[in-house]
Every structure is written in C-alpha cells, then in structure tokens.
Amino acid sequence: MLYICIPAYNEAPTIGVLLWRIRKVLKDFSREYEIVVFDDGSTDATGETLQPYGDVLPLSVLGGERHVGYAGALDALCRAVVAKTRYPRRDAMLLMQADFTDQPEHIPELVRRFEGGADIIVGERTTVPNAPVPVRRLRKVAPWLLKPFVSVPGVADPFASFRLIRISVIRDLVKQSGDSQLVSGAGWAANLDLLARAIPFARRVETVSLEQRYDIRPRPSRIRPFADALNLYRFAWTIRGRRVVPPSTAAT
C-alpha cells in the first residue's frame, strides 16, 4: 500500500484538483494507494472541498478542528499510516504538498526506487527560474545556516518536502519517540528534522532531482525569507552536534 500524505492549510483552490491529478497518475499504476490529508484547521473551504472526494477516491481526512502547525501535521500523518499499515516493510508513506509545487507525475519514479530497495527517497528540488523570490532567497542561505551545526550525509537538499519513506522506518521512529512529537521546527526545519530522525532507521537512502512548479500555484508563497531564515538558524542551534548516521546512499 502506498499512503500519499498531504498536509493542507487553506488550500481549497488546489486540493481537489490535486487529488484528481493523483488519481489520473495512479490509474494505470499497479499499486494500491490511499490518500491521507491532514486538514490543519483550515479557515477557508478546504474541508468542504475534500468532503465529496471521499465518495470516489480512497481518501481519509484527519484534523480539521484546530491549527497545529506543519510539524504537528507531519506527526499526525506519520502516526496515522503506522496505525493503518498491515505490512510496514512493504508499504510506503509519500509526503507531498497540497499547493501544486510537488508534482503527482513524479510519484511513479519515487515508487520505482522504493521497489528497488530504497527505504527513503528524497525528491531534491532543482533550481527553477520562476521560483518566487522569497523561495530563491531562503534556498541560498538555508545550507549555510545549517552547515555549522548539523549535516545530512548524502542529501544535498534536506529541506525538500517531497519524499517517500518505508513505513517500517516511520514505525521505528514512532516507537523511539513514544508520546513526544516526532518532529519539531516549522516549515523547512520540520522537513529537515523528520529526515534526520528517520535516516538512522533506514538501510538505504536515495535522492532524485525533481523540478517543482510554482507557475500553477494560485496563491503567493508563504515563505518569509528573514523570519524563516532566523527560525532555521534557531532550530539548527538546538540540534547542534546531533549525529546523523547514514546508511549507504545513492543519488541521481
């Protein structure tokens, strides 16, 4: 089973179309799947938009009552798929954004690498000229903010949101964390924290370069370069010295 996990906060204009694009991509793909959306207390029509799709798609919707933040959404999604899976070594959790920046058409490539034996596949973002200015600015400074404190061997873009993780890895992370939240930080920091915490439980990590799309997203970027850079710095300082012990890595 492939669990496609999507944290969503005020994504009513895109979430419905995204679900249909996922359905179209996986229609002829020989793998069972379930879409799991965490509605992070949206104040727009995200919840209402999702409701009818449950009748025509394998869809579960979590959250919806209060805003817990991105890290809280990741925690809820990870715990949900661990509870759902029957075959944690065979099943996978695929994380992607709800705003069209992560493209459903790339899902088969990540799944093929998973079926080839990788436990974690990170969709590293390529630089695109039409990326919003705030995104380009943060991407320039983020690696330098992280470098003095922690590194993720074999992964050039540990902040990327689009990744696939074997559920047995997530299960082991949940066991280690107990009742504590699996990840901390906000936005890109939460993506980094989840990856850094999951890697020690993986046998093999691969990366693949994927182009994000910003030209079809209807809303402005939520990145605030100065504030987000400061948050990344503070987060990196709190985890300084943490060792990320990598398995064998491969990249494309």
Salt bridges, closest charged atoms under 4 A:
GLU11 OE2 - ARG219 NH2 2.89
GLU11 OE2 - ARG222 NH1 3.31
GLU34 OE2 - LYS84 NZ 2.87
ASP40 OD2 - HIS67 ND1 3.05
ASP75 OD2 - ARG79 NE 3.18
ASP99 OD2 - ARG217 NH1 2.91
ASP99 OD2 - ARG219 NH2 2.99
GLU105 OE1 - ARG21 NH2 2.81
GLU109 OE1 - ARG112 NH2 3.37
GLU109 OE2 - ARG113 NE 2.76
GLU115 OE2 - ARG31 NE 3.36
ASP119 OD1 - ARG89 NH1 3.83
ASP119 OD1 - ARG166 NE 2.48
ASP119 OD2 - ARG203 NE 3.65
ASP157 OD2 - ARG125 NE 2.75
ASP172 OD1 - ARG171 NE 3.38
ASP193 OD2 - ARG197 NE 3.06
ASP193 OD1 - ARG242 NH1 2.89
GLU206 OE1 - ARG113 NH1 3.01
GLU206 OE2 - ARG204 NH2 2.66
ASP215 OD1 - ARG213 NE 2.71
ASP228 OD1 - ARG224 NH2 3.98
